[in-house]
Amino acid sequence: MDISEVTKRITEAVGDNSGLGKTLKFDFGPVGKIFIDGVSTPNTVSNDDAAADCTLQLSWDDFLNMAAGKLDPTMAFMQGKLKVLGDMSIAMKLQPILAKLR
């Protein structure tokens, strides 16, 4: 699965309203970024490298494992595999979106 396919699946999972109420960015380093604009109506998902209220930095493989339910986000954070920059409460609202990717 590549970043364009995951971006499409996240777009479907987010729908018109992500429930985030803020902006969030996944930063996968050289693989790319996925930006969720939870403020716009309807919400949008892109591969823009825009400023976000919360940025999650993790490897592409760790993200795929998290999305598949093979890696617990809390454990990834505790092990240093996931870094949260900005408002952590936004990251806590991601669970329903990630669950839809399975």
C-alpha positions in Angstrom: 0.0 0.0 0.0 1.4 3.4 -1.0 0.8 6.9 0.4 -1.8 7.8 -2.3 -3.8 4.7 -1.5 -3.7 5.4 2.2 -4.6 9.1 1.6 -7.7 7.9 -0.3 -8.7 5.5 2.5 -8.2 8.1 5.1 -10.4 10.5 3.0 -13.1 7.9 3.0 -12.7 7.2 6.7 -12.9 11.0 7.6 -15.9 11.7 5.4 -17.4 15.1 5.8 -16.6 15.4 9.5 -13.5 13.8 11.1 -14.6 14.7 14.6 -11.2 16.3 15.1 -12.2 19.9 15.0 -8.5 20.8 14.3 -5.8 20.1 11.8 -3.6 17.0 12.0 -0.6 15.9 10.0 1.1 12.5 9.7 4.8 13.0 8.9 6.3 9.8 7.4 9.7 11.5 6.6 10.8 10.8 3.1 7.7 8.8 2.2 5.5 11.9 2.5 2.8 13.5 4.6 -1.0 13.2 5.1 -2.8 16.3 6.3 -6.3 16.2 7.7 -8.1 19.5 7.8 -10.7 18.9 10.5 -11.7 22.6 10.5 -12.9 23.1 6.9 -16.4 22.1 5.9 -16.4 19.5 4.7 -13.2 18.2 6.2 -10.4 17.5 3.6 -7.5 15.2 3.4 -4.4 15.9 1.3 -0.7 15.3 1.1 0.1 18.9 1.8 3.0 19.8 4.2 0.9 22.5 5.9 1.1 23.7 9.5 -1.0 21.6 11.8 -2.4 21.8 15.4 -0.9 18.3 15.9 1.8 16.5 14.0 2.4 12.7 14.3 5.9 11.7 13.3 6.4 8.0 12.7 7.8 5.6 10.1 5.6 4.4 7.2 5.9 0.8 8.3 4.9 1.7 11.9 1.9 3.6 10.6 0.8 0.7 8.4 1.0 -1.6 11.5 -0.9 0.9 13.6 -3.6 1.2 10.9 -3.9 -2.6 10.7 -4.2 -2.9 14.5 -0.9 -4.7 14.8 0.8 -1.8 16.7 -0.9 -0.1 19.6 -0.6 3.7 19.3 0.1 4.1 23.1 2.8 1.5 22.9 4.3 3.1 19.8 4.4 6.4 21.7 6.0 4.8 24.8 8.6 3.0 22.7 9.5 6.2 20.9 8.2 5.0 17.5 5.6 7.7 17.5 6.3 11.4 18.3 3.4 13.8 18.9 4.1 17.5 18.3 1.5 20.0 19.4 -1.9 19.3 20.8 -1.9 15.6 22.0 -5.7 15.7 22.6 -6.2 15.8 18.8 -4.1 12.6 18.4 -6.4 10.9 21.1 -9.4 11.5 18.8 -7.8 9.5 15.9 -8.9 6.0 17.1 -12.2 6.0 15.2 -10.5 7.0 12.0 -7.8 4.4 12.3 -10.4 1.7 13.1 -12.1 2.4 9.8 -8.8 1.7 8.0 -8.8 -1.9 9.1 
